[in-house]
């Protein structure tokens, strides 16, 4: 897979994770936070595949 595509996808996932963490905090619910953690894990895997 293209290296820049993996990096771009990882950055988008990290931004989405931050939005989900904020939503989880503001609503006071767990599911958005759990989804945010999943996005971070996927982003880390993409960044590991890149190198």
C-alpha positions in Angstrom: 0.0 0.0 0.0 1.2 3.5 -0.7 3.1 5.0 2.3 1.6 8.5 2.1 -1.9 6.9 2.0 -1.2 5.0 5.2 0.1 8.2 6.9 -2.9 10.2 5.7 -5.4 7.5 6.9 -3.6 7.4 10.3 -3.8 11.2 10.7 -7.5 11.2 9.8 -8.1 8.4 12.3 -6.3 10.2 15.1 -8.4 13.4 14.4 -11.6 11.3 14.5 -10.4 9.7 17.8 -9.9 13.1 19.3 -13.4 14.1 18.2 -14.8 10.9 19.7 -13.0 11.5 23.0 -14.5 15.0 23.2 -17.9 13.7 22.4 -17.6 11.0 25.0 -16.5 13.6 27.6 -19.3 16.1 26.7 -22.1 13.5 26.6 -20.8 11.4 29.5 -21.1 8.2 27.6 -18.6 5.4 27.1 -19.3 4.1 23.5 -17.7 7.1 21.7 -14.6 6.8 23.9 -14.3 3.1 23.2 -14.6 3.9 19.5 -11.9 6.6 19.8 -9.5 4.0 21.4 -10.2 1.7 18.5 -9.3 4.5 16.0 -6.1 5.1 17.8 -5.1 1.4 17.7 -5.9 1.3 14.0 -3.8 4.4 13.4 -0.9 3.0 15.3 -1.1 -0.2 13.2 -1.1 1.9 10.0 1.9 3.9 11.2 3.8 0.6 12.0 3.0 -0.7 8.6 4.4 2.4 7.0 7.9 1.9 8.4 
